[in-house]
Amino acid sequence: MRILVTGGAGFIGSHYVREVLAGSYPESDDVRVTVLDRLTYAGRRENLPAEYERFAFVHGDICDRGLLDRIVPGHDAIVHFAAESHVDRSVTAPGEFIRTNVTGTQQILDAALQSGVDRVLHVSTDEVYGSLETGTWTEASPLLPNSPYAASKASSDLVARAYHRTHGLDVRVTRCSNNYGPYQHPEKLIPNFVTRLLTGRPVPLYGDGGNVREWLHVDDHCRALHLVLAKGRAGEIYNIGGGSGLSNRDMTGRLLELLGADWDMVRHVEDRPGHDFRYAIDDSKIREELGYAPRWSIGSGLGSVVDWYRDHPEFWRAEVS
């Protein structure tokens, strides 16, 4: 089997690629992987093997249709991670999010259709649902995005649905909760706070810290993605959760404790525009249909991530200096 992984040099994509090449998933021992990545600030060639018999790297843009027409043919599946993903950046510079997340996804789907690719796995986010006060989202919940990032991802989800309904393309969409783990860019909350505390700098907590997020270890997320790729149904959406809902204040407290810091290292800062208050997803569909269950608890996961950033300053030091 040959898989094209877009955005495979980023945080989640590179974890997926490393695990596939290591044979960590069922029937992945002989899978050949091609990574297509533009290597923006959040994608690093160093996140991937330098040389590997079943691996190839292509430096390029998913919006470059000529490039796609050259590299997509011959692949059996596409796992589409490539996206601009930082909400704060989308507030001040939404254009790149629309370009990459919407137009880029359409180009990937069209190239897959024209090349006869069997399956496309479109990796999305629970942020497309917006915010809710109580309860949980199911895959049938309405899309009510509140940030330019979330709106661009919701748009790409609808484009994916249209290619399935109009052309019969086997597209499967996943929507995950907030990811964390090693190799995550330090602009995100957990690595941002960890690297700041490791270097003796205070951490910025939005508002009163009451915003609630559900946390999913990247390893659990990638196992779920491969399940959907291997056993999911065409045209279906699968929520992927970690089962660990915490307020940002609670998360801050856990990180302070793990790093031996006190609350005097916290600075409350003005909330960002349109900040969603609470995310919570119902992932019973993927659990019941495909047998997914997270292996990482928030306790063991956070501890391992703190250790990783402490042991790998070369990954983040230049980003926070």
Residue, then its C-alpha position, 0 to 999 in steps of 0.5 A: m500500500r502507498i500512502l501520501v501524507t500531506g503536512g507530514a512534517g508537522f506535529i501530528g502528521s510526523h507522529y503518524v508517519r513515524e508510527v506507520l514506518a515503525g509498523s505500529y499499526p495493523e498491516s502497516d509493515d510494508v506500507r510506503v509513505t510519501v510526505l508532501d509538506r511546504l515546511t512552513y514554521a510549524g513543519r520541520r524536515e527533522n521530524l521525519p526520517a533522514e533516509y528510509e527504504r519505504f519513505a520519500f519526502v517532497h517539498g511542496d505546496i498542496c495548492d500547486r496543482g501541477l505538483l499534485d498531478r505529478i505525485v498523487p498518481g500511484h498512491d492508494a490513499i491520502v491522509h490529509f493533515a496539511a493545514e494552518s492551525h493556530v487560532d491566534r494567527s487566524v485572527t490577524a491573518p485569515g487569508e493564509f488559512i482560507r488559501t491552505n485549508v479550503t483551496g488546498t483541500q479542494q486541490i487535494l480532493d480533485a487530484a485524488l479524484q482525477s488520479g483514481v486514489d482509493r481513499v482520502l482521510h481528511v483530518s479536521t477538528d472539533e472547533v468546527y462545532g463552535s462552543l457549547e455550554t452543556g452536553t457534547w457534540t455528535e457527528a450530526s451537530p451543526l457546524l457553528p465555527n467562531s474563529p477564521y481558523a475554525a471557519s476554514k476547517a468547517s469549509s474544508d469539511l463541506v468541500a470533502r463532503a461534496y466530493h463524496r456526494t457529487h463524485g463518489l470519492d471515498v472521503r472520510v472525515t475525522r474531528c479531534s479534540n485538542n492534541y498534545g504530545p512531543y514535537q508540538h510547536p511551542e505556540k500551542l498552550i501546553p508546549n508554550f507553558v512548559t517551555r516558558l516555565l523551563t526558562g523561568r518566564p511567566v505564562p499568559l493565561y487568557g481571561d480567568g482561565g475558565n475555558v474548557r478543552e478536551w485533551l487528546h494525546v497525539d499517539d491516541h489520535c494517530r491510532a484512531l486515524h489509522l483505524v478510520l483509514a483502514k476500517g471506516r466507512a466512505g462519506e462518514i465523519y468520526n469524532i475522536g476524543g481523549g476523554s480528559g476535559l479540563s479548564n485552562r486554569d486546571m491545565t495551568g495548575r497541573l503544569l505548574e505542579l509538574l514543573g515545580a512552579d507557583w501561581d506567581m508565574v501566571r499572568h492573566v491576559e486579555d481574552r482573544p476575540g471570539h474565544d470559544f468557552r467550552y469544547a466537548i465531543d461524543d466519540s461513541k461512534i468510533r469506539e463502537e464501530l471501530g473499537y477505538a479507546p485512548r491509551w493515554s491518561i492526562g496524568s501520564g501524558l502530561g508527565s511524559v510531555v514535560d519530560w520530553y521538552r525538558d530533554h529536547p531543548e534543541f527542538w524549541r530553544a530557538e523558537v522561544s528565544 
